[in-house]
């Protein structure tokens, strides 16, 4: 069931799945793409806009050691007939 426009939901994104499958030096960039893909799939939206604070959290410990999981707050809105998700840190 998709999230209704105007609703906010908290998700825990399992970044650990990415860390196993990519070289160490590609982990943070791939984790950022994974967060975008994961939110699009689970919130059923066409476009995902990630807050810079989320990106900073992913890169906080460098490219080789992104966090294993990330709690994010997702707000879905409708713009020009498309569903858009805005992603912020949960806490």
C-alpha positions as CSV (number, residue, x, y, z in Angstrom):
1,X,0.0,0.0,0.0
2,X,1.6,3.3,-1.1
3,X,2.1,6.2,1.3
4,X,-0.6,8.9,0.8
5,X,0.6,12.4,-0.3
6,X,1.2,14.6,2.8
7,X,2.1,11.6,5.1
8,X,5.4,11.1,6.8
9,X,6.9,7.7,7.5
10,X,10.1,6.6,9.2
11,X,12.1,3.9,7.4
12,X,15.2,2.0,8.4
13,X,17.3,1.5,5.2
14,X,19.5,-1.7,5.4
15,X,22.7,-0.4,3.9
16,X,24.6,-3.5,5.0
17,X,23.3,-5.4,1.9
18,X,25.3,-3.0,-0.3
19,X,28.5,-3.2,1.7
20,X,28.8,-6.9,1.0
21,X,28.6,-6.6,-2.7
22,X,30.9,-3.7,-3.7
23,X,34.6,-3.0,-3.3
24,X,35.5,-1.0,-0.2
25,X,36.4,2.2,-2.1
26,X,32.9,2.3,-3.7
27,X,30.8,1.7,-0.6
28,X,29.6,5.3,0.2
29,X,28.7,6.3,-3.3
30,X,26.8,3.0,-3.9
31,X,25.1,3.4,-0.5
32,X,23.8,6.8,-1.5
33,X,22.3,5.3,-4.7
34,X,20.9,2.4,-2.8
35,X,19.1,4.7,-0.4
36,X,17.5,6.5,-3.3
37,X,16.5,3.2,-5.0
38,X,15.2,1.6,-1.8
39,X,13.0,4.7,-0.9
40,X,11.6,4.8,-4.4
41,X,10.7,1.1,-4.3
42,X,9.2,1.1,-0.8
43,X,7.4,4.5,-0.9
44,X,6.2,3.8,-4.5
45,X,7.4,7.2,-5.9
46,X,8.9,8.3,-9.2
47,X,11.4,10.9,-7.7
48,X,13.4,10.9,-4.5
49,X,15.0,14.1,-3.1
50,X,17.6,13.4,-0.4
51,X,18.5,16.0,2.2
52,X,22.2,17.0,2.4
53,X,22.3,15.9,6.0
54,X,21.5,12.3,4.9
55,X,24.4,12.4,2.4
56,X,26.7,13.8,5.1
57,X,25.7,10.9,7.4
58,X,26.5,8.4,4.7
59,X,30.0,9.9,4.1
60,X,30.7,10.7,7.8
61,X,33.3,8.0,8.2
62,X,34.7,8.1,4.7
63,X,34.0,6.1,1.5
64,X,34.9,2.7,2.9
65,X,32.8,2.7,6.1
66,X,29.2,3.9,5.6
67,X,26.7,3.1,8.4
68,X,25.1,-0.4,8.4
69,X,21.6,1.0,8.6
70,X,20.1,4.5,8.4
71,X,16.8,5.7,9.9
72,X,15.2,8.3,7.7
73,X,11.9,10.2,7.6
74,X,10.2,10.2,4.3
75,X,7.5,12.7,3.3
76,X,5.6,12.1,0.1
77,X,4.0,14.9,-1.9
78,X,2.4,15.2,-5.3
79,X,4.0,17.6,-7.8
80,X,2.8,18.0,-11.4
81,X,1.1,14.6,-11.3
82,X,4.3,12.9,-10.1
83,X,4.8,11.5,-6.6
84,X,7.9,12.9,-4.9
85,X,9.6,11.7,-1.7
86,X,11.6,14.0,0.5
87,X,14.1,12.2,2.7
88,X,15.5,13.6,6.0
89,X,17.3,12.0,8.9
90,X,14.8,10.6,11.5
91,X,16.4,11.9,14.7
